Amino acid sequence: MLKVFGDHRSGNCYKVAWVMNELALPYEWVDVDILAGESRNPEFLALNPNGRIPVVQFSDGRTLAESNAILLHLAEGSPLVPDDAYQRARVYQWLFFEQYSHEPYIATSRFIVQYLGNPADRQADLNAKRDPGYAALTVMEDALQYAEFLTGDHFTVADIALFAYTHVADEGGFDLSAYPAILAWFDRVRLRPGFLPMRAT
């Protein structure tokens, strides 16, 4: 059985739990408290020298880190990862977008507010994330005005990856009311039989 080392509150960990639910993969969840430094102890660093969650450990002892790499590996051969080379590349495109243009602003804002308690000494940092965060949401809004899901008519790991932090963007101070296509996408995603609510991980 797979072991997932993660934090229930983390969107990156949520992605992994959700894809496992989508694919009906059995797994054991191992809580890691990053604020208590548990991702920096020797035992965890032996699993991932980068000291970040999530990490998946396979039955043979091998491990894999980085949430989007885990999604792609677990979903290989399923409808969540297209067979067509171009459609597959479009999934990669959104996964890279999520890591470089979305998460540094949307997810980090949530971390400052929800994990750190919105401290006064992080307000300038938080404010600096507003414009690029809204720019990322606008890119998604534009794409979802013309498609059911991010890469077109089919739900993929790209939708899982971007739903994770987008649907809780308000917890970092982002107002989603001006993004009707994103809100409608939330509704479509939640109707999936394999959908896993974040708090249920």
FENMO-V95335 format. One record per pair of residues at least 12 apart in sequence whose C-alpha atoms are under 8 Angstrom apart, sorted by sequence separation. I is the first residue (numbers start at 0). GAP is how many residues later the second one is. If there is no record, write none. Layout:
I|GAP + I|GAP
This chain:
38|12 + 52|12 + 53|12 + 54|12 + 38|13 + 51|13 + 52|13 + 53|13 + 38|14 + 52|14 + 55|14 + 111|14 + 47|15 + 46|16 + 47|16 + 47|17 + 108|17 + 166|19 + 108|20 + 31|21 + 3|23 + 5|23 + 7|23 + 105|23 + 162|23 + 1|24 + 2|24 + 3|24 + 4|24 + 5|24 + 6|24 + 104|24 + 0|25 + 1|25 + 2|25 + 3|25 + 4|25 + 5|25 + 6|25 + 103|25 + 104|25 + 0|26 + 1|26 + 2|26 + 3|26 + 4|26 + 5|26 + 6|26 + 0|27 + 2|27 + 4|27 + 5|27 + 6|27 + 67|27 + 104|27 + 105|27 + 104|28 + 100|31 + 101|31 + 100|32 + 101|34 + 163|34 + 100|35 + 101|35 + 144|36 + 148|36 + 143|37 + 147|37 + 15|38 + 140|38 + 143|38 + 140|39 + 141|39 + 12|40 + 133|40 + 140|40 + 147|40 + 11|41 + 12|41 + 137|41 + 140|41 + 143|41 + 11|42 + 136|42 + 139|42 + 129|44 + 6|46 + 5|47 + 6|47 + 4|48 + 5|48 + 4|49 + 5|49 + 3|50 + 4|50 + 3|51 + 4|51 + 15|51 + 3|52 + 14|52 + 18|52 + 22|52 + 2|53 + 3|53 + 1|54 + 2|54 + 12|54 + 15|54 + 19|54 + 1|55 + 2|55 + 11|55 + 15|55 + 18|55 + 1|56 + 14|56 + 18|56 + 93|56 + 0|57 + 1|57 + 113|57 + 0|58 + 106|58 + 109|58 + 112|58 + 113|58 + 105|59 + 109|59 + 112|59 + 90|60 + 105|60 + 111|60 + 89|61 + 109|61 + 110|61 + 102|62 + 106|62 + 109|62 + 94|63 + 97|63 + 105|63 + 108|63 + 109|63 + 86|64 + 93|64 + 97|64 + 107|64 + 108|64 + 90|65 + 106|65 + 90|66 + 91|66 + 94|66 + 105|66 + 90|67 + 94|67 + 105|68 + 81|74 + 79|75 + 80|75 + 79|76 + 80|76 + 78|77 + 79|77 + 74|82 + 71|85 + 70|86 + 67|93 + 10|96 + 18|138 + 18|141 + 17|142 + 14|145 + 14|146 + 11|149 + 14|149 + 13|150 + 11|152 + 10|153 + 10|154 + 21|171 + 22|171 + 21|172 + 20|173 + 21|173 + 20|174 + 20|175 + 17|176 + 17|177 + 17|178 + 16|179 + 17|183 + 13|184 + 16|184 + 10|187 + 13|187 + 8|189 + 7|190 + 8|190 + 7|191 + 7|193
